[in-house]
C-alpha cells in the first residue's frame, strides 16, 4: 500500500485510533502501538501509525512519552 492511496477517511481513522490508544496507554512505546493496532490496518501501515503517534505526542506537551525522548 502506498501512502498516496490513502483516503482522508483512512487517515482520520488512523489518527483517531492512535489518539484513543495513546490516551489509554500514555507510557507505551511505538512497538506496543504496532502490536496493539497494527492488525486493524494494512500490513505496511506501521510507519504511518508511528508518524501519527509521534505527531500526537508533539501536539500534547507533558505526555510521559515526551520524557523518553
N, C-alpha and C positions, 0 to 999 in steps of 0.2 A: 504494500500500500504506500502510495506517495502522499506526502502531506498535502500536495495540491489537489488531491482527490477528496479531501475532507469537505464536508458541507458545514455551513455555520451551525447547524443543529448538532453535528458531531463534536465540534469544538466546544459548544456551550455545554453539552452533556459531560464532556471531559472535565471542563473547568468546575462545573457544579459538583461532580463526583469527587474530584480531588479536594475541593474546599471542604466538603462534608467529611471526607475521610480525615483530613488534617485536623479539623476541629475535634474529632473524636480521638485522634492519635497525635497529640501535639509534639511528642518527643520521638516519634517514629522516624525511620530512615527511608531513603528513596527505595532501597531494596525491599523494605517491608511494604511500601506503597505498591510496587510492581507485583509482589506476591499476593497482595490482597485484592488489587483491582485489575491486574493485567488480563485476566481471563474474560473480563467484560468488554474488552476492546480487541481490535485486530492485533495479532501477534507482534507486528512490527511497530506498535504504538508506544512502546516503552519510553523511547526518548521524548516523545511528545508529552507523556504523563509526567516525566521528570521535569521537563521545562515548565509545565503548568504548576507543579509543586514549588519549584524554585520561585516562580513569579508570585505565587500565593504567599510564600514566606517573605518575599521582599515587600509586598504590599501590607503586611501585618507585622509592624515592628514589635519587638519584645517577645516574639514567639520563641519557645525553647529551641526550635530548630536553628534559629539565627545564632544562638550561643555556641553551636558546634562549628561554625564557620570561622 
